[in-house]
Amino acid sequence: MLQRLYGVLLPFLVSFLIAYILSPLVDFAQNKCRIKNRTLAVLCTLLLVSLLLFGAVAALVPVITEQVQSAMKGLEAYITNFDVSQFLSPEMQAKWEELKNNLDLQTALSYPEVQEAVKNFVPKALSWVSGGLSMVSELVVVFICFLYLLFLLIDFPDIQAHWCEYVPEKYREFTVKLVGDIDNNMNAYFRGQATVALCVGILFSIGFTIIGMPMGIAMGLIIGVLNLVPYMQALGIPPCILLCLVQSMQTGQPVWLTLLLMTIVFIVVQSLQDMVLTPKIMGKVTGLSPAAILLSLSIWGALMGVIGMIIALPLTTLLVSYYRYYVLKVSPEAEEIQAEVSTPTSRAITKAKTAINKLNKKRKRKSNP
């Protein structure tokens, strides 16, 4: 049933997720901006968010396009002026020059391998055309998603207030507590992680721009998006290495120097993230060790793909907390006390108090022989 209804349920689930994210903004517009009508507040919020997204795209696209064109021109110039004598023997150089001078498109198309490649490419090209013809249906899906989003945002307070009435009374208390914990964990984690990712993306963009890397702003923003999943920013290293090679081709700098500058940017930004941004913004939201984080990402990624990797840490933290509370019978208050006692400052204070008590006892013994 789920497989059959996948195409119908997916727009609703996506709209519900967006409504969940935008609902606090609508509440802010109603309560703080004095827009009493819920529908008007929803329309104003959607208009404001759309204008912000459009402004961000309008500001970034020209800069990124210019950087991409500059990188492509530099790569094209390097290929045109490529000196094969540095890499090929005299015999290979002669064959390369002969191939370049005698290159004929019709002759090349007469080769069986090229004809076979063209035959394989034509069906794919036709499928791309047919995919383009389905754009109308995709626009219909987007319009349906917008309607879902509009109606869900209007009715979101009622949904929050009355959803528990559809749960059997026997399981209602536990279900309400579970949903509340998931809501709190998701809010704390996603807000903090999104803020960290935004700061990291801006820092990488600034660093790449300073060292003159082609497409520095675009690459920095991509790494910031990857940073929504812990340790996923490592996927941005190979493209950065390629861009450093392009930078070396354009400027004539040694390759090792461009790679060294890129490495310095990564080290500086990663240090700021680990020592400043994450402790200040995230605090101890997850409380998981690095090994547990990697295991959590692997398991949830295998179960639910990219979405599973995004929600892996808050769900794992919640499961660990429930296991400790319901199975090990460890109350949250006891955990907080244990955490306070286990900190270095608390241990030092405890030792100092113990030493003072011992001194006071010795003084009392001396005063009362």
C-alpha positions as a Markdown table, in Angstrom:
| # | Residue | x | y | z |
|---|---|---|---|---|
| 1 | Met | 0.0 | 0.0 | 0.0 |
| 2 | Leu | 2.8 | 2.4 | 0.9 |
| 3 | Gln | 4.6 | 1.6 | -2.3 |
| 4 | Arg | 1.5 | 2.2 | -4.3 |
| 5 | Leu | 0.7 | 5.5 | -2.6 |
| 6 | Tyr | 4.3 | 6.7 | -2.5 |
| 7 | Gly | 3.8 | 9.4 | -5.2 |
| 8 | Val | 0.7 | 10.7 | -3.3 |
| 9 | Leu | 2.2 | 10.6 | 0.2 |
| 10 | Leu | 5.6 | 12.2 | -0.6 |
| 11 | Pro | 4.2 | 15.7 | -1.4 |
| 12 | Phe | 2.2 | 15.7 | 1.8 |
| 13 | Leu | 5.1 | 14.6 | 3.9 |
| 14 | Val | 7.4 | 17.2 | 2.4 |
| 15 | Ser | 4.8 | 19.9 | 2.9 |
| 16 | Phe | 4.2 | 18.8 | 6.5 |
| 17 | Leu | 8.0 | 19.0 | 7.2 |
| 18 | Ile | 8.1 | 22.5 | 5.7 |
| 19 | Ala | 5.0 | 23.5 | 7.7 |
| 20 | Tyr | 6.7 | 22.2 | 10.9 |
| 21 | Ile | 9.7 | 24.4 | 10.2 |
| 22 | Leu | 7.7 | 27.5 | 9.3 |
| 23 | Ser | 5.1 | 27.3 | 12.0 |
| 24 | Pro | 7.1 | 29.2 | 14.6 |
| 25 | Leu | 7.5 | 32.1 | 12.1 |
| 26 | Val | 3.7 | 32.2 | 11.5 |
| 27 | Asp | 3.2 | 32.2 | 15.3 |
| 28 | Phe | 5.7 | 35.0 | 15.6 |
| 29 | Ala | 3.8 | 37.0 | 12.9 |
| 30 | Gln | 0.5 | 36.4 | 14.8 |
| 31 | Asn | 1.7 | 37.2 | 18.3 |
| 32 | Lys | 4.5 | 39.7 | 17.9 |
| 33 | Cys | 3.6 | 41.4 | 14.7 |
| 34 | Arg | -0.1 | 41.7 | 15.7 |
| 35 | Ile | -1.5 | 39.9 | 12.6 |
| 36 | Lys | -4.5 | 38.3 | 14.2 |
| 37 | Asn | -5.8 | 36.5 | 11.1 |
| 38 | Arg | -4.0 | 33.2 | 10.8 |
| 39 | Thr | -4.5 | 33.0 | 7.0 |
| 40 | Leu | -3.0 | 36.5 | 6.5 |
| 41 | Ala | -0.1 | 35.6 | 8.8 |
| 42 | Val | 0.6 | 32.5 | 6.8 |
| 43 | Leu | 0.5 | 34.4 | 3.5 |
| 44 | Cys | 2.8 | 37.1 | 4.9 |
| 45 | Thr | 5.3 | 34.5 | 6.2 |
| 46 | Leu | 5.4 | 32.6 | 2.9 |
| 47 | Leu | 5.9 | 35.9 | 1.0 |
| 48 | Leu | 8.7 | 36.9 | 3.3 |
| 49 | Val | 10.4 | 33.5 | 3.0 |
| 50 | Ser | 10.1 | 33.5 | -0.8 |
| 51 | Leu | 11.5 | 37.1 | -1.0 |
| 52 | Leu | 14.5 | 36.1 | 1.2 |
| 53 | Leu | 15.2 | 33.0 | -0.9 |
| 54 | Phe | 14.8 | 34.9 | -4.1 |
| 55 | Gly | 17.2 | 37.6 | -2.9 |
| 56 | Ala | 19.8 | 35.1 | -1.8 |
| 57 | Val | 19.6 | 33.3 | -5.1 |
| 58 | Ala | 19.7 | 36.6 | -7.1 |
| 59 | Ala | 22.8 | 37.8 | -5.1 |
| 60 | Leu | 24.7 | 34.5 | -5.3 |
| 61 | Val | 24.0 | 33.2 | -8.8 |
| 62 | Pro | 25.8 | 36.0 | -10.7 |
| 63 | Val | 28.9 | 35.7 | -8.5 |
| 64 | Ile | 29.0 | 31.9 | -8.8 |
| 65 | Thr | 28.3 | 32.0 | -12.5 |
| 66 | Glu | 31.2 | 34.5 | -13.0 |
| 67 | Gln | 33.5 | 32.2 | -11.0 |
| 68 | Val | 32.5 | 29.1 | -13.0 |
| 69 | Gln | 33.0 | 30.9 | -16.3 |
| 70 | Ser | 36.4 | 32.2 | -15.1 |
| 71 | Ala | 37.4 | 28.6 | -14.1 |
| 72 | Met | 36.3 | 27.2 | -17.4 |
| 73 | Lys | 38.2 | 29.8 | -19.4 |
| 74 | Gly | 41.3 | 29.1 | -17.4 |
| 75 | Leu | 41.0 | 25.4 | -17.9 |
| 76 | Glu | 40.4 | 25.9 | -21.6 |
| 77 | Ala | 43.4 | 28.1 | -22.0 |
| 78 | Tyr | 45.6 | 25.6 | -20.1 |
| 79 | Ile | 44.4 | 22.8 | -22.3 |
| 80 | Thr | 45.0 | 24.9 | -25.5 |
| 81 | Asn | 48.6 | 25.8 | -24.3 |
| 82 | Phe | 49.3 | 22.4 | -22.9 |
| 83 | Asp | 52.9 | 21.5 | -23.5 |
| 84 | Val | 53.1 | 17.7 | -24.1 |
| 85 | Ser | 56.9 | 17.7 | -24.2 |
| 86 | Gln | 57.0 | 17.7 | -20.4 |
| 87 | Phe | 55.1 | 14.4 | -20.2 |
| 88 | Leu | 55.5 | 12.5 | -23.5 |
| 89 | Ser | 58.5 | 11.0 | -25.3 |
| 90 | Pro | 59.4 | 12.4 | -28.8 |
| 91 | Glu | 57.7 | 9.5 | -30.5 |
| 92 | Met | 54.4 | 10.0 | -28.6 |
| 93 | Gln | 54.7 | 13.8 | -29.2 |
| 94 | Ala | 54.8 | 13.1 | -33.0 |
| 95 | Lys | 51.7 | 10.9 | -32.8 |
| 96 | Trp | 49.9 | 13.5 | -30.7 |
| 97 | Glu | 50.6 | 16.3 | -33.2 |
| 98 | Glu | 49.6 | 14.0 | -36.1 |
| 99 | Leu | 46.3 | 13.2 | -34.3 |
| 100 | Lys | 45.6 | 16.8 | -33.5 |
| 101 | Asn | 46.3 | 18.0 | -37.1 |
| 102 | Asn | 44.5 | 15.2 | -38.8 |
| 103 | Leu | 41.4 | 15.1 | -36.6 |
| 104 | Asp | 38.3 | 14.9 | -38.8 |
| 105 | Leu | 34.8 | 14.6 | -37.3 |
| 106 | Gln | 33.5 | 12.5 | -40.2 |
| 107 | Thr | 36.4 | 10.1 | -40.0 |
| 108 | Ala | 36.0 | 9.9 | -36.2 |
| 109 | Leu | 32.3 | 9.1 | -36.6 |
| 110 | Ser | 33.2 | 6.2 | -38.9 |
| 111 | Tyr | 34.9 | 4.3 | -36.2 |
| 112 | Pro | 32.7 | 1.4 | -34.9 |
| 113 | Glu | 33.3 | 2.3 | -31.3 |
| 114 | Val | 32.1 | 5.9 | -31.8 |
| 115 | Gln | 29.0 | 4.7 | -33.7 |
| 116 | Glu | 28.2 | 2.3 | -30.8 |
| 117 | Ala | 28.6 | 5.1 | -28.3 |
| 118 | Val | 26.3 | 7.3 | -30.4 |
| 119 | Lys | 23.7 | 4.5 | -30.5 |
| 120 | Asn | 23.8 | 4.2 | -26.8 |
| 121 | Phe | 23.5 | 7.9 | -26.3 |
| 122 | Val | 20.5 | 8.5 | -28.5 |
| 123 | Pro | 18.0 | 6.5 | -26.3 |
| 124 | Lys | 19.2 | 8.4 | -23.2 |
| 125 | Ala | 18.8 | 11.7 | -25.0 |
| 126 | Leu | 15.3 | 10.7 | -26.0 |
| 127 | Ser | 14.5 | 9.8 | -22.4 |
| 128 | Trp | 15.8 | 13.2 | -21.3 |
| 129 | Val | 13.4 | 14.8 | -23.8 |
| 130 | Ser | 10.5 | 12.8 | -22.5 |
| 131 | Gly | 11.6 | 13.7 | -19.0 |
| 132 | Gly | 11.4 | 17.3 | -20.0 |
| 133 | Leu | 7.9 | 16.8 | -21.3 |
| 134 | Ser | 6.9 | 15.6 | -17.9 |
| 135 | Met | 7.6 | 19.1 | -16.5 |
| 136 | Val | 4.0 | 19.9 | -16.6 |
| 137 | Ser | 3.1 | 17.1 | -14.2 |
| 138 | Glu | 6.0 | 18.2 | -11.9 |
| 139 | Leu | 4.6 | 21.7 | -11.8 |
| 140 | Val | 1.2 | 20.2 | -10.8 |
| 141 | Val | 3.0 | 18.4 | -8.0 |
| 142 | Val | 4.6 | 21.6 | -6.8 |
| 143 | Phe | 1.3 | 23.4 | -6.9 |
| 144 | Ile | -0.3 | 20.6 | -4.8 |
| 145 | Cys | 2.6 | 20.9 | -2.3 |
| 146 | Phe | 2.0 | 24.6 | -2.0 |
| 147 | Leu | -1.7 | 24.0 | -1.3 |
| 148 | Tyr | -0.8 | 21.3 | 1.3 |
| 149 | Leu | 1.6 | 23.8 | 2.9 |
| 150 | Leu | -0.9 | 26.6 | 3.0 |
| 151 | Phe | -3.7 | 24.5 | 4.5 |
| 152 | Leu | -1.3 | 22.8 | 7.0 |
| 153 | Leu | 0.1 | 26.1 | 8.2 |
| 154 | Ile | -3.4 | 27.5 | 8.7 |
| 155 | Asp | -4.5 | 24.4 | 10.7 |
| 156 | Phe | -1.2 | 23.7 | 12.5 |
| 157 | Pro | -2.3 | 25.0 | 15.9 |
| 158 | Asp | -5.4 | 22.7 | 15.8 |
| 159 | Ile | -3.3 | 19.8 | 14.7 |
| 160 | Gln | -0.9 | 20.3 | 17.6 |
| 161 | Ala | -3.7 | 20.6 | 20.1 |
| 162 | His | -5.9 | 17.7 | 19.0 |
| 163 | Trp | -3.6 | 15.0 | 17.4 |
| 164 | Cys | -3.4 | 13.1 | 20.7 |
| 165 | Glu | -7.1 | 12.5 | 20.7 |
| 166 | Tyr | -6.6 | 10.0 | 17.9 |
| 167 | Val | -4.3 | 7.9 | 20.1 |
| 168 | Pro | -6.0 | 5.2 | 22.3 |
| 169 | Glu | -6.2 | 6.4 | 25.9 |
| 170 | Lys | -4.2 | 3.4 | 27.1 |
| 171 | Tyr | -1.1 | 4.6 | 25.1 |
| 172 | Arg | -1.8 | 8.3 | 25.1 |
| 173 | Glu | 0.4 | 9.4 | 28.0 |
| 174 | Phe | 3.5 | 7.6 | 26.7 |
| 175 | Thr | 2.9 | 8.7 | 23.1 |
| 176 | Val | 2.5 | 12.4 | 24.0 |
| 177 | Lys | 5.7 | 12.2 | 26.0 |
| 178 | Leu | 7.5 | 10.4 | 23.2 |
| 179 | Val | 6.4 | 12.9 | 20.6 |
| 180 | Gly | 7.3 | 15.8 | 22.9 |
| 181 | Asp | 10.8 | 14.5 | 23.4 |
| 182 | Ile | 11.3 | 13.9 | 19.7 |
| 183 | Asp | 10.0 | 17.5 | 19.0 |
| 184 | Asn | 12.4 | 19.0 | 21.6 |
| 185 | Asn | 15.4 | 16.9 | 20.4 |
| 186 | Met | 14.7 | 17.7 | 16.8 |
| 187 | Asn | 14.3 | 21.4 | 17.5 |
| 188 | Ala | 17.5 | 21.7 | 19.6 |
| 189 | Tyr | 19.6 | 19.6 | 17.2 |
| 190 | Phe | 18.4 | 21.0 | 13.8 |
| 191 | Arg | 18.5 | 24.7 | 14.9 |
| 192 | Gly | 22.0 | 24.3 | 16.3 |
| 193 | Gln | 23.3 | 22.2 | 13.4 |
| 194 | Ala | 21.8 | 24.5 | 10.8 |
| 195 | Thr | 23.4 | 27.5 | 12.5 |
| 196 | Val | 26.8 | 25.7 | 12.6 |
| 197 | Ala | 26.5 | 24.7 | 9.0 |
| 198 | Leu | 25.7 | 28.3 | 7.9 |
| 199 | Cys | 28.7 | 29.7 | 9.9 |
| 200 | Val | 31.0 | 27.0 | 8.5 |
| 201 | Gly | 29.8 | 27.7 | 4.9 |
| 202 | Ile | 30.4 | 31.4 | 5.3 |
| 203 | Leu | 33.9 | 30.8 | 6.8 |
| 204 | Phe | 34.9 | 28.4 | 4.0 |
| 205 | Ser | 33.6 | 30.8 | 1.3 |
| 206 | Ile | 35.7 | 33.6 | 2.9 |
| 207 | Gly | 38.8 | 31.4 | 3.2 |
| 208 | Phe | 38.5 | 30.1 | -0.4 |
| 209 | Thr | 38.0 | 33.6 | -1.7 |
| 210 | Ile | 41.1 | 34.9 | 0.2 |
| 211 | Ile | 43.3 | 32.2 | -1.3 |
| 212 | Gly | 41.9 | 32.8 | -4.8 |
| 213 | Met | 40.3 | 29.4 | -5.4 |
| 214 | Pro | 38.0 | 29.2 | -8.4 |
| 215 | Met | 34.3 | 28.9 | -7.4 |
| 216 | Gly | 35.3 | 29.6 | -3.8 |
| 217 | Ile | 31.9 | 30.9 | -2.7 |
| 218 | Ala | 30.0 | 28.0 | -4.3 |
| 219 | Met | 32.4 | 25.4 | -2.9 |
| 220 | Gly | 32.2 | 27.0 | 0.6 |
| 221 | Leu | 28.4 | 26.9 | 0.5 |
| 222 | Ile | 28.4 | 23.3 | -0.7 |
| 223 | Ile | 30.6 | 22.3 | 2.2 |
| 224 | Gly | 28.3 | 24.2 | 4.6 |
| 225 | Val | 25.3 | 22.2 | 3.3 |
| 226 | Leu | 27.3 | 18.9 | 3.7 |
| 227 | Asn | 28.1 | 20.0 | 7.2 |
| 228 | Leu | 24.4 | 19.4 | 8.2 |
| 229 | Val | 25.5 | 15.7 | 8.5 |
| 230 | Pro | 28.5 | 15.3 | 10.8 |
| 231 | Tyr | 31.8 | 14.4 | 9.1 |
| 232 | Met | 30.1 | 14.7 | 5.7 |
| 233 | Gln | 32.2 | 17.8 | 4.9 |
| 234 | Ala | 35.0 | 15.5 | 4.1 |
| 235 | Leu | 33.3 | 14.8 | 0.7 |
| 236 | Gly | 34.2 | 18.4 | -0.3 |
| 237 | Ile | 37.9 | 17.7 | -0.2 |
| 238 | Pro | 38.3 | 16.0 | -3.6 |
| 239 | Pro | 36.5 | 18.8 | -5.5 |
| 240 | Cys | 38.6 | 21.3 | -3.7 |
| 241 | Ile | 41.8 | 19.5 | -4.8 |
| 242 | Leu | 40.6 | 19.7 | -8.4 |
| 243 | Leu | 39.8 | 23.4 | -8.0 |
| 244 | Cys | 43.3 | 23.9 | -6.6 |
| 245 | Leu | 44.7 | 22.2 | -9.7 |
| 246 | Val | 42.7 | 24.6 | -11.9 |
| 247 | Gln | 43.9 | 27.5 | -9.8 |
| 248 | Ser | 47.5 | 26.4 | -10.4 |
| 249 | Met | 46.8 | 26.2 | -14.1 |
| 250 | Gln | 45.4 | 29.7 | -14.2 |
| 251 | Thr | 47.9 | 31.6 | -12.0 |
| 252 | Gly | 51.1 | 29.5 | -12.6 |
| 253 | Gln | 51.5 | 28.9 | -8.8 |
| 254 | Pro | 53.1 | 25.6 | -7.8 |
| 255 | Val | 50.5 | 23.0 | -7.1 |
| 256 | Trp | 51.9 | 22.3 | -3.7 |
| 257 | Leu | 51.4 | 25.9 | -2.7 |
| 258 | Thr | 47.7 | 25.9 | -3.7 |
| 259 | Leu | 47.1 | 22.6 | -1.9 |
| 260 | Leu | 48.9 | 24.0 | 1.2 |
| 261 | Leu | 46.7 | 27.1 | 1.3 |
| 262 | Met | 43.6 | 24.9 | 0.9 |
| 263 | Thr | 44.8 | 22.7 | 3.8 |
| 264 | Ile | 45.3 | 25.7 | 6.0 |
| 265 | Val | 41.8 | 26.9 | 5.3 |
| 266 | Phe | 40.4 | 23.5 | 6.2 |
| 267 | Ile | 42.4 | 23.3 | 9.4 |
| 268 | Val | 41.5 | 26.9 | 10.5 |
| 269 | Val | 37.8 | 26.5 | 9.8 |
| 270 | Gln | 37.6 | 23.0 | 11.3 |
| 271 | Ser | 39.4 | 24.2 | 14.5 |
| 272 | Leu | 37.0 | 27.1 | 14.8 |
| 273 | Gln | 34.0 | 24.7 | 14.3 |
| 274 | Asp | 35.3 | 22.2 | 16.9 |
| 275 | Met | 36.6 | 24.6 | 19.5 |
| 276 | Val | 34.2 | 27.6 | 19.2 |
| 277 | Leu | 31.1 | 27.1 | 17.1 |
| 278 | Thr | 30.0 | 23.6 | 18.1 |
| 279 | Pro | 30.5 | 24.1 | 21.9 |
| 280 | Lys | 28.9 | 27.5 | 21.9 |
| 281 | Ile | 25.9 | 26.8 | 19.7 |
| 282 | Met | 25.3 | 23.0 | 20.1 |
| 283 | Gly | 26.6 | 22.5 | 23.6 |
| 284 | Lys | 26.1 | 18.9 | 24.5 |
| 285 | Val | 23.0 | 18.2 | 22.5 |
| 286 | Thr | 23.9 | 14.7 | 21.6 |
| 287 | Gly | 26.5 | 13.6 | 24.2 |
| 288 | Leu | 27.7 | 10.8 | 21.9 |
| 289 | Ser | 31.3 | 9.8 | 21.3 |
| 290 | Pro | 32.8 | 10.0 | 17.8 |
| 291 | Ala | 32.6 | 6.3 | 17.4 |
| 292 | Ala | 29.0 | 6.2 | 18.4 |
| 293 | Ile | 28.2 | 9.1 | 16.0 |
| 294 | Leu | 29.8 | 7.2 | 13.0 |
| 295 | Leu | 27.9 | 4.0 | 14.0 |
| 296 | Ser | 24.7 | 5.9 | 14.2 |
| 297 | Leu | 25.2 | 7.6 | 10.8 |
| 298 | Ser | 26.0 | 4.2 | 9.2 |
| 299 | Ile | 22.9 | 2.4 | 10.7 |
| 300 | Trp | 20.4 | 5.1 | 10.0 |
| 301 | Gly | 21.9 | 5.8 | 6.6 |
| 302 | Ala | 21.5 | 2.2 | 5.6 |
| 303 | Leu | 17.9 | 2.2 | 6.8 |
| 304 | Met | 16.6 | 5.5 | 5.5 |
| 305 | Gly | 19.3 | 6.9 | 3.2 |
| 306 | Val | 20.3 | 10.6 | 3.3 |
| 307 | Ile | 17.2 | 11.4 | 5.4 |
| 308 | Gly | 18.3 | 8.8 | 7.9 |
| 309 | Met | 21.7 | 10.3 | 8.2 |
| 310 | Ile | 20.2 | 13.8 | 8.8 |
| 311 | Ile | 18.0 | 12.6 | 11.7 |
| 312 | Ala | 20.4 | 9.9 | 13.0 |
| 313 | Leu | 21.9 | 11.8 | 15.9 |
| 314 | Pro | 18.8 | 13.2 | 17.6 |
| 315 | Leu | 17.0 | 9.9 | 17.2 |
| 316 | Thr | 20.0 | 7.9 | 18.6 |
| 317 | Thr | 20.3 | 10.3 | 21.5 |
| 318 | Leu | 16.6 | 9.8 | 22.2 |
| 319 | Leu | 16.8 | 6.0 | 22.0 |
| 320 | Val | 19.8 | 6.0 | 24.4 |
| 321 | Ser | 18.0 | 8.2 | 26.9 |
| 322 | Tyr | 14.9 | 6.0 | 26.8 |
| 323 | Tyr | 17.0 | 2.8 | 27.2 |
| 324 | Arg | 18.7 | 4.3 | 30.2 |
| 325 | Tyr | 15.4 | 5.5 | 31.7 |
| 326 | Tyr | 13.2 | 2.5 | 31.0 |
| 327 | Val | 15.6 | -0.4 | 30.9 |
| 328 | Leu | 18.5 | 0.6 | 33.2 |
| 329 | Lys | 16.2 | 2.7 | 35.5 |
| 330 | Val | 18.5 | 5.7 | 35.6 |
| 331 | Ser | 16.6 | 8.9 | 36.1 |
| 332 | Pro | 17.5 | 12.1 | 34.3 |
| 333 | Glu | 18.1 | 13.8 | 37.7 |
| 334 | Ala | 20.7 | 11.2 | 38.7 |
| 335 | Glu | 22.4 | 11.6 | 35.3 |
| 336 | Glu | 22.7 | 15.4 | 35.8 |
| 337 | Ile | 24.1 | 15.0 | 39.3 |
| 338 | Gln | 26.6 | 12.4 | 38.1 |
| 339 | Ala | 27.6 | 14.7 | 35.2 |
| 340 | Glu | 28.1 | 17.6 | 37.6 |
| 341 | Val | 30.2 | 15.5 | 40.0 |
| 342 | Ser | 32.3 | 14.0 | 37.1 |
| 343 | Thr | 33.5 | 17.4 | 35.8 |
| 344 | Pro | 37.0 | 18.4 | 36.7 |
| 345 | Thr | 35.9 | 21.6 | 38.5 |
| 346 | Ser | 33.4 | 19.6 | 40.6 |
| 347 | Arg | 36.0 | 17.0 | 41.5 |
| 348 | Ala | 38.5 | 19.7 | 42.5 |
| 349 | Ile | 35.8 | 21.4 | 44.7 |
| 350 | Thr | 35.0 | 18.0 | 46.3 |
| 351 | Lys | 38.7 | 17.3 | 47.1 |
| 352 | Ala | 39.1 | 20.8 | 48.6 |
| 353 | Lys | 36.0 | 20.3 | 50.8 |
| 354 | Thr | 37.3 | 17.0 | 51.9 |
| 355 | Ala | 40.7 | 18.5 | 52.8 |
| 356 | Ile | 39.1 | 21.3 | 54.7 |
| 357 | Asn | 36.9 | 18.9 | 56.7 |
| 358 | Lys | 40.0 | 16.9 | 57.6 |
| 359 | Leu | 41.9 | 20.0 | 58.8 |
| 360 | Asn | 38.8 | 21.1 | 60.9 |
| 361 | Lys | 38.7 | 17.7 | 62.5 |
| 362 | Lys | 42.4 | 17.9 | 63.4 |
| 363 | Arg | 42.0 | 21.4 | 64.9 |
| 364 | Lys | 39.1 | 20.2 | 67.0 |
| 365 | Arg | 41.1 | 17.2 | 68.3 |
| 366 | Lys | 44.0 | 19.5 | 69.3 |
| 367 | Ser | 41.7 | 22.0 | 71.0 |
| 368 | Asn | 39.9 | 19.2 | 72.9 |
| 369 | Pro | 42.6 | 16.7 | 73.9 |
